[in-house]
Amino acid sequence: MARTTQSSDHEPLYARIATQLLGELRDGTVAPGERLPAERELAARFGVSRETVRQALQLLRREGTVSTDRRGSHATLPGTAAEHVPSLDFPVGALSPEPPTLQRTTVTWETPPPEHAEALGLAPRRPTLVHRYESTAADGTGLRTAVTSFSAVAVTEVEELARYRDRADGTASAQLRRAYDWMRKAGLTLHHRDAISRLPESVRVTRRVHDQYDRPLEITDLVVDARQDALVYEFTLPAAG
């Protein structure tokens, strides 16, 4: 959704854009090292010219919060240490005992898998935010893949997720590792139900997350290259604050 930003008598328009972008860097909406949207996308989003966006980025570069190379502009502001709750790792299974060598994440706005649509209460063929995660060791072992679909409630009520809709084209890296923190910040109590089952050569984990009103927020299917016994467990995390 495009946002139109108007200048005041005391602050140039490009400075106002820079301030808003800096806020996103500080709250983790744009993670350290993540590529910022292209100038054209930012101009459309804020309802300003590309030249205004260039001036805003130049200001942030001078302040050391953004760097630019041939691939584009990247966030360099150190991330603040968020409260670490192991159960908040997104997506489920993203943290393995050994750090993955190769990792890829993308986000798209598309029709989710049928079983996801049913679990989230979405009408057939209705698109939503879909996140994909893949990690593996350098030798190809330890493969983990996860597909997460978010409900209309999550995309509507969680501001940080709503922002991803405009850039969910599947081409850029998607840093949603703080998704559960964002949900809690929005005042949602998170109830997780993780069902773990054995497959022929792997383990499948299906996580369903509801809020305090029993509204579905997201569903994730994770497949891990390992063998474990079947297990189901549940826990609830209160809203932040």
C-alpha positions as CSV (number, residue, x, y, z in Angstrom):
1,M,0.0,0.0,0.0
2,A,1.5,3.3,-1.1
3,R,2.0,6.0,1.6
4,T,2.1,9.6,0.7
5,T,4.4,11.7,2.8
6,Q,4.1,15.4,2.9
7,S,6.9,17.8,3.9
8,S,6.7,20.4,6.5
9,D,8.1,23.9,6.7
10,H,10.9,22.7,9.0
11,E,12.1,19.4,7.4
12,P,12.8,18.5,3.8
13,L,10.7,15.8,2.3
14,Y,13.7,13.5,1.7
15,A,14.5,13.8,5.5
16,R,11.1,12.7,6.4
17,I,11.4,9.7,4.1
18,A,14.8,8.9,5.7
19,T,13.3,9.1,9.2
20,Q,10.6,6.6,8.3
21,L,13.1,4.2,6.7
22,L,15.3,4.5,9.8
23,G,12.4,3.5,11.9
24,E,12.0,0.3,9.9
25,L,15.7,-0.4,10.3
26,R,15.5,0.1,14.1
27,D,12.3,-2.0,14.6
28,G,13.7,-4.9,12.6
29,T,11.2,-4.6,9.7
30,V,14.3,-4.4,7.5
31,A,16.9,-6.7,9.1
32,P,20.7,-5.9,9.1
33,G,22.2,-6.9,5.8
34,E,18.8,-7.2,4.1
35,R,18.5,-5.5,0.7
36,L,16.1,-2.5,0.7
37,P,13.4,-2.3,-2.0
38,A,14.5,-0.6,-5.3
39,E,14.2,3.2,-5.6
40,R,11.2,2.8,-7.9
41,E,9.4,0.7,-5.3
42,L,10.2,3.1,-2.5
43,A,9.1,6.0,-4.6
44,A,5.7,4.4,-5.3
45,R,5.3,3.3,-1.7
46,F,5.9,6.8,-0.2
47,G,4.2,8.6,-3.1
48,V,7.4,10.7,-3.9
49,S,9.8,11.0,-6.8
50,R,12.8,8.7,-7.2
51,E,15.1,11.7,-6.7
52,T,13.6,12.3,-3.3
53,V,14.2,8.6,-2.5
54,R,17.8,9.0,-3.6
55,Q,18.3,12.0,-1.3
56,A,16.9,10.0,1.6
57,L,19.2,7.1,1.0
58,Q,22.1,9.4,0.6
59,L,21.3,10.9,4.0
60,L,21.1,7.4,5.6
61,R,24.4,6.5,3.9
62,R,26.1,9.5,5.5
63,E,24.8,8.4,8.9
64,G,26.1,4.9,8.3
65,T,22.8,3.1,8.5
66,V,22.7,2.1,4.9
67,S,25.4,1.0,2.4
68,T,25.1,0.7,-1.3
69,D,26.9,-1.5,-3.8
70,R,26.2,-2.8,-7.3
71,R,23.4,-5.0,-5.9
72,G,21.6,-2.1,-4.3
73,S,21.2,-0.6,-0.9
74,H,21.5,-2.7,2.3
75,A,20.7,-2.1,5.9
76,T,23.8,-1.8,8.1
77,L,22.3,-0.6,11.4
78,P,23.1,-3.2,14.1
79,G,19.9,-5.0,15.2
80,T,18.8,-4.6,18.8
81,A,18.9,-7.6,20.9
82,A,15.3,-8.9,21.0
83,E,14.0,-11.0,23.8
84,H,15.1,-14.6,22.8
85,V,12.5,-17.2,23.4
86,P,13.5,-20.5,21.7
87,S,9.9,-21.3,20.9
88,L,9.7,-18.0,18.9
89,D,12.2,-19.1,16.2
90,F,10.6,-18.6,12.8
91,P,10.0,-20.7,10.9
92,V,9.7,-23.7,13.1
93,G,13.0,-25.7,12.9
94,A,14.9,-22.8,11.4
95,L,17.6,-23.2,14.1
96,S,19.4,-26.5,13.9
97,P,22.1,-27.8,16.2
98,E,24.7,-27.0,13.5
99,P,24.4,-23.7,11.7
100,P,23.4,-24.2,8.1
101,T,25.9,-23.3,5.4
102,L,23.4,-22.5,2.7
103,Q,20.1,-20.8,3.5
104,R,17.4,-19.2,1.4
105,T,14.2,-17.5,2.3
106,T,11.6,-15.9,0.0
107,V,8.1,-14.5,0.4
108,T,5.3,-14.4,-2.2
109,W,1.7,-13.3,-2.4
110,E,0.0,-16.3,-3.9
111,T,-2.7,-19.0,-3.4
112,P,-1.5,-21.2,-0.5
113,P,-1.6,-25.0,-0.6
114,P,-5.2,-26.3,-0.3
115,E,-4.6,-27.8,3.2
116,H,-3.1,-24.4,4.4
117,A,-6.1,-22.5,3.0
118,E,-8.5,-24.8,4.8
119,A,-6.6,-24.5,8.1
120,L,-6.5,-20.7,7.8
121,G,-10.2,-20.4,6.8
122,L,-9.3,-18.8,3.5
123,A,-11.7,-19.1,0.5
124,P,-10.5,-21.3,-2.4
125,R,-7.9,-19.6,-4.6
126,R,-7.7,-16.6,-2.3
127,P,-4.0,-15.4,-2.2
128,T,-2.1,-14.7,1.0
129,L,1.4,-14.2,2.2
130,V,3.5,-17.4,1.7
131,H,7.0,-17.8,3.2
132,R,9.5,-20.4,2.0
133,Y,12.6,-21.4,3.9
134,E,15.4,-23.8,2.9
135,S,18.7,-24.6,4.6
136,T,21.4,-27.2,4.1
137,A,25.0,-28.0,4.8
138,A,27.7,-27.4,2.2
139,D,27.7,-31.1,1.3
140,G,23.9,-31.2,0.8
141,T,23.1,-33.0,4.0
142,G,20.8,-31.7,6.8
143,L,18.2,-30.4,4.3
144,R,15.4,-28.5,5.9
145,T,12.5,-27.0,3.9
146,A,9.5,-25.1,5.4
147,V,6.4,-23.5,3.8
148,T,4.4,-21.1,5.9
149,S,1.1,-19.5,5.0
150,F,-0.3,-16.6,7.0
151,S,-4.0,-15.9,7.6
152,A,-5.9,-12.8,6.7
153,V,-6.0,-11.9,10.4
154,A,-2.2,-12.0,10.6
155,V,-1.6,-10.0,7.5
156,T,-4.2,-7.4,8.5
157,E,-3.4,-6.9,12.2
158,V,0.4,-7.3,12.2
159,E,1.8,-4.2,10.6
160,E,5.2,-5.7,9.8
161,L,3.7,-8.6,7.8
162,A,1.3,-6.2,6.0
163,R,4.3,-4.3,4.7
164,Y,5.7,-7.4,3.0
165,R,2.7,-7.7,0.8
166,D,3.9,-4.9,-1.5
167,R,7.3,-6.6,-2.0
168,A,6.2,-10.3,-2.0
169,D,7.4,-11.2,-5.4
170,G,9.6,-14.2,-4.5
171,T,12.8,-12.6,-5.8
172,A,14.3,-11.0,-2.7
173,S,15.3,-12.5,0.5
174,A,12.6,-12.4,3.2
175,Q,13.7,-11.8,6.8
176,L,10.7,-12.8,8.8
177,R,12.6,-14.4,11.6
178,R,10.9,-12.0,14.1
179,A,7.4,-12.8,12.8
180,Y,6.3,-14.2,16.2
181,D,7.7,-11.2,18.0
182,W,5.7,-8.9,15.7
183,M,2.5,-10.9,16.4
184,R,3.1,-10.5,20.2
185,K,3.8,-6.8,19.8
186,A,0.4,-6.5,18.0
187,G,-1.2,-7.7,21.2
188,L,-1.7,-11.4,20.1
189,T,-1.3,-14.3,22.5
190,L,0.3,-17.2,20.5
191,H,-1.0,-20.7,20.9
192,H,1.3,-23.2,19.0
193,R,0.4,-26.8,18.2
194,D,3.2,-28.7,16.7
195,A,2.5,-32.2,15.2
196,I,5.7,-34.2,14.5
197,S,5.4,-37.3,12.4
198,R,7.8,-39.7,10.7
199,L,8.2,-40.0,6.9
200,P,10.3,-42.7,5.1
201,E,13.5,-40.8,5.3
202,S,12.6,-37.6,7.1
203,V,10.5,-35.9,9.8
204,R,7.6,-33.6,9.1
205,V,6.5,-30.9,11.5
206,T,3.2,-29.1,11.1
207,R,2.8,-26.0,13.2
208,R,-0.5,-24.3,13.6
209,V,-0.6,-20.9,15.5
210,H,-3.8,-19.4,16.8
211,D,-4.4,-16.3,18.9
212,Q,-6.3,-15.8,22.2
213,Y,-9.6,-15.6,20.2
214,D,-8.9,-19.0,18.5
215,R,-8.3,-17.2,15.2
216,P,-5.7,-18.9,13.0
217,L,-2.6,-16.9,12.3
218,E,-0.3,-19.2,10.4
219,I,0.4,-22.8,9.4
220,T,3.9,-24.1,8.6
221,D,5.0,-27.5,7.1
222,L,8.6,-28.3,7.8
223,V,10.4,-31.3,6.4
224,V,13.7,-32.3,8.1
225,D,16.2,-34.8,6.8
226,A,16.2,-36.9,10.0
227,R,14.3,-39.7,11.9
228,Q,12.5,-39.2,15.1
229,D,9.5,-40.6,16.9
230,A,6.1,-39.0,16.4
231,L,5.2,-36.4,19.0
232,V,2.6,-33.7,19.6
233,Y,3.0,-30.9,22.1
234,E,1.4,-27.5,22.7
235,F,2.3,-24.3,24.5
236,T,1.0,-20.7,24.7
237,L,2.9,-17.4,24.6
238,P,1.3,-14.3,26.0
239,A,1.2,-11.0,24.1
240,A,4.2,-8.7,24.7
241,G,4.1,-6.1,27.3
